[in-house]
Amino acid sequence: MNILDVADKLAYFSTELNSITNLMGINLSNSDISKSNELERITFLTEYTKQLASELDNLSTSITDDLKSIKHE
């Protein structure tokens, strides 16, 4: 597996995490959770998943940009 394949995989996983996060948000807004601790934990997990997806996307973009700059040198 070369570095571009790794960047593509990271981008794919980032997209998948974003999709999961969106579904979690929809389910969270439609849920009838009465225990506030449970709601807080789910909200935290949703936000954490968003953060991970963003970091994966940034890493993928950084790898791709680095490779493009190396090819132009």
C-alpha positions as a LaTeX table, in Angstrom:
\begin{tabular}{lrrr}
\hline
Residue & $x$ (\AA) & $y$ (\AA) & $z$ (\AA) \\
\hline
Met1 & 0.00 & 0.00 & 0.00 \\
Asn2 & 1.47 & 3.35 & $-0.97$ \\
Ile3 & 1.01 & 6.69 & 0.74 \\
Leu4 & $-1.78$ & 7.79 & $-1.62$ \\
Asp5 & $-3.71$ & 4.64 & $-0.74$ \\
Val6 & $-3.30$ & 5.53 & 2.94 \\
Ala7 & $-4.57$ & 9.06 & 2.30 \\
Asp8 & $-7.56$ & 7.67 & 0.39 \\
Lys9 & $-8.37$ & 5.25 & 3.23 \\
Leu10 & $-8.18$ & 8.09 & 5.76 \\
Ala11 & $-10.53$ & 10.19 & 3.64 \\
Tyr12 & $-12.92$ & 7.24 & 3.35 \\
Phe13 & $-12.94$ & 6.64 & 7.10 \\
Ser14 & $-13.46$ & 10.34 & 7.71 \\
Thr15 & $-16.52$ & 10.32 & 5.44 \\
Glu16 & $-17.88$ & 7.21 & 7.17 \\
Leu17 & $-17.41$ & 8.77 & 10.62 \\
Asn18 & $-19.19$ & 11.92 & 9.45 \\
Ser19 & $-22.11$ & 9.80 & 8.23 \\
Ile20 & $-22.27$ & 7.96 & 11.55 \\
Thr21 & $-22.13$ & 11.27 & 13.41 \\
Asn22 & $-25.01$ & 12.65 & 11.35 \\
Leu23 & $-27.11$ & 9.57 & 12.11 \\
Met24 & $-26.25$ & 9.84 & 15.80 \\
Gly25 & $-27.34$ & 13.47 & 15.77 \\
Ile26 & $-30.63$ & 12.64 & 14.07 \\
Asn27 & $-31.31$ & 9.82 & 16.52 \\
Leu28 & $-30.33$ & 12.04 & 19.43 \\
Ser29 & $-32.72$ & 14.79 & 18.39 \\
Asn30 & $-35.54$ & 12.25 & 17.94 \\
Ser31 & $-34.85$ & 10.33 & 21.15 \\
Asp32 & $-36.81$ & 10.56 & 24.36 \\
Ile33 & $-33.95$ & 9.99 & 26.78 \\
Ser34 & $-35.00$ & 11.12 & 30.20 \\
Lys35 & $-31.73$ & 10.44 & 32.03 \\
Ser36 & $-29.56$ & 13.51 & 31.61 \\
Asn37 & $-26.30$ & 11.58 & 32.22 \\
Glu38 & $-27.12$ & 9.25 & 29.35 \\
Leu39 & $-27.92$ & 12.20 & 27.10 \\
Glu40 & $-24.65$ & 13.90 & 28.05 \\
Arg41 & $-22.63$ & 10.76 & 27.27 \\
Ile42 & $-24.27$ & 10.34 & 23.88 \\
Thr43 & $-23.75$ & 14.02 & 23.09 \\
Phe44 & $-20.09$ & 13.73 & 24.09 \\
Leu45 & $-19.63$ & 10.67 & 21.86 \\
Thr46 & $-21.26$ & 12.46 & 18.95 \\
Glu47 & $-18.98$ & 15.48 & 19.33 \\
Tyr48 & $-15.92$ & 13.26 & 19.77 \\
Thr49 & $-16.78$ & 11.36 & 16.60 \\
Lys50 & $-17.07$ & 14.66 & 14.72 \\
Gln51 & $-13.65$ & 15.68 & 16.02 \\
Leu52 & $-12.06$ & 12.39 & 14.96 \\
Ala53 & $-13.58$ & 12.65 & 11.49 \\
Ser54 & $-12.26$ & 16.17 & 11.12 \\
Glu55 & $-8.77$ & 15.17 & 12.24 \\
Leu56 & $-8.72$ & 12.21 & 9.83 \\
Asp57 & $-9.84$ & 14.45 & 6.99 \\
Asn58 & $-7.14$ & 17.02 & 7.83 \\
Leu59 & $-4.48$ & 14.29 & 7.95 \\
Ser60 & $-5.60$ & 12.90 & 4.60 \\
Thr61 & $-5.51$ & 16.36 & 3.03 \\
Ser62 & $-2.09$ & 17.06 & 4.53 \\
Ile63 & $-0.65$ & 13.81 & 3.16 \\
Thr64 & $-2.08$ & 14.48 & $-0.29$ \\
Asp65 & $-0.81$ & 18.08 & $-0.30$ \\
Asp66 & 2.66 & 16.97 & 0.83 \\
Leu67 & 2.81 & 14.40 & $-1.96$ \\
Lys68 & 1.71 & 16.98 & $-4.53$ \\
Ser69 & 4.42 & 19.41 & $-3.38$ \\
Ile70 & 7.08 & 16.67 & $-3.52$ \\
Lys71 & 6.09 & 15.80 & $-7.10$ \\
His72 & 6.44 & 19.46 & $-8.13$ \\
Glu73 & 9.97 & 19.83 & $-6.71$ \\
\hline
\end{tabular}
